[in-house]
Amino acid sequence: MDDKEKVMEAFRSSDEPLNAKTVSEISGVDKKEVDKIMKELKKDETIVSPKRCYWTLAEK
């Protein structure tokens, strides 16, 4: 499983919005790498922010 899949799995497994630090802890991926992956996911609108600095998967 690559880092992007690990980050996506962290979002799928959580019932609440997550920040980058929490995603890093859950997925085991370095926080700098999580930041890069989350930037891509934001651009694709795969994740959305219900409150400042916290993210969750977009409803599709």
Secondary structure in CASP SS format (residue, H / E / C, confidence):
PFRMAT SS
TARGET T0000
AUTHOR 0000-0000-0000
METHOD secondary structure of the structure
MODEL  1
M C 1.00
D C 1.00
D H 1.00
K H 1.00
E H 1.00
K H 1.00
V H 1.00
M H 1.00
E H 1.00
A H 1.00
F H 1.00
R H 1.00
S H 1.00
S C 1.00
D C 1.00
E C 1.00
P C 1.00
L E 1.00
N C 1.00
A H 1.00
K H 1.00
T H 1.00
V H 1.00
S H 1.00
E H 1.00
I H 1.00
S H 1.00
G C 1.00
V C 1.00
D C 1.00
K H 1.00
K H 1.00
E H 1.00
V H 1.00
D H 1.00
K H 1.00
I H 1.00
M H 1.00
K H 1.00
E H 1.00
L H 1.00
K H 1.00
K H 1.00
D C 1.00
E C 1.00
T C 1.00
I E 1.00
V E 1.00
S E 1.00
P E 1.00
K E 1.00
R C 1.00
C C 1.00
Y E 1.00
W E 1.00
T E 1.00
L E 1.00
A C 1.00
E C 1.00
K C 1.00
END
